[in-house]
Amino acid sequence: MNSEYYGILEVNKGATASEIKKAYRKLALKYHPDRNENDKGAEEKFKQVNEAYQVLGDKEKRGIYDKYGKKGLDSQGFQGYSDMNMDDLGSIFESIFGGAFNSGFGGAGGGRQKKRKYPLDSAIELELDFKDAVNGCKKDIKYTFKEPCNECDGTGAEDGHIDKCSECQGKGQVFYKQGFMTFSQTCPKCHGEGTSAVRKCKSCVGKGFVEDLNSTTVDIPAGIDNGNRMRVSGKGNVDEYGRSGDLYIEISIKEDDVFVRHDDDIYIEVPILFTQAALGADVIIPTLTGEMTLSLKTGTMDKQQFIFKKEGITNVHTKEKGNLVAQVKITFPKTLNSLQRELLEKLNISFGKQNTHTDNIGEKIGKIKDWFK
């Protein structure tokens, strides 16, 4: 029983052409010289894999091999891998992989590389709580990624059977005339690939790829801000050669009930009674690390700001800290009891001529009246 070549490709004798091609793709990538520099064992295995595919990947040669073995092939002039130069091997490898690996064949394989159906890099959004963005944290994230469909070998066609696009005849462009002008556009049927599926793959519905779920843990640095983007290497989409792109994480941050962020500075509004503003007072305010005392002097003004150096957010790049800005908001009681009213009236009278606001208003009204005389 002629099983040597089948054993090399790790398939059974009844394997379909598609299964043989998939097996070859897997093993050729595994033992390719570009991935196994100075490894004589891998180089020899690579030669065996290609020799086996030369035979089993060809319907006529496979038939002869199944009936008569290697001797039958020898009688037909097939001498195996030893008769092949590197350019020949490069042509075979390129026909399967689209010229993705050229350096192992002395520059052979200048054909057009197969157009990828999706970008290798992918992106997701991640919303963080304010405190997690300020302090940094670890986050377990789940996301989807794309990889070639195994059923159709990434072609989008049932059994990998693709044909020249009937719309553009393989050009990838369609042309139309308008008057004496000729215009071109990307073929709407094959989307510029020049080929189309005879029948769409049922597993991926002709897309050529499937989406799967993945998870990873990322370290969120302290001080990360809205709009920042993190890169996680090797966690993106996967192509037909097993290479992975990068995953990009777009950061958004929830608003906080207490603090307002502007760059690395944080702002906090401090409500105080009008009596505290008039008399001065010590007010306890929250900070990112706990609390501190805000000392108000007599005559504190509404919206007056007090700056606390280095009490803000750590810059994610420079590691320098911003400031905490406390802004006063003077509040007034909406109702007064009889005692409060009495005391305020006495206070108002006690100011006497110090209360110049009424006199100033009277002077201004008088000037306006003069406009109409």
Secondary structure, 3 states (H helix, E strand, C coil): CCCHHHHHCCCCCCCCHHHHHHHHHHHHHHHCHHHCCCCHHHHHHHHHHHHHHHHHCCHHHHHHHHHHHHHHHHHCCCCHHHHCCHHHHHHHHHHHHCCCCCHHHCCCCCCCCCCCCCCCCEEEEEEECHHHHHHCEEEEEEEEEEEECCCCCCCCEHHHCEEECCCCCCCCEEEEEECCEEEEEECCCCCCCCEEECCECCCCCCCCEEEEEEEEEEEECCCCCCCCEEEECCCCCECCCCCECCEEEEEEECCCCCCEEECCEEEEEEEEEHHHHHHCEEEEEECCCCEEEEEECCCCCCCCEEEECCCCCECCCCCCECCEEEEEEEECCCCCCHHHHHHHHHHHHHHHHHCCHHHHHHHHHHHHHHCCC
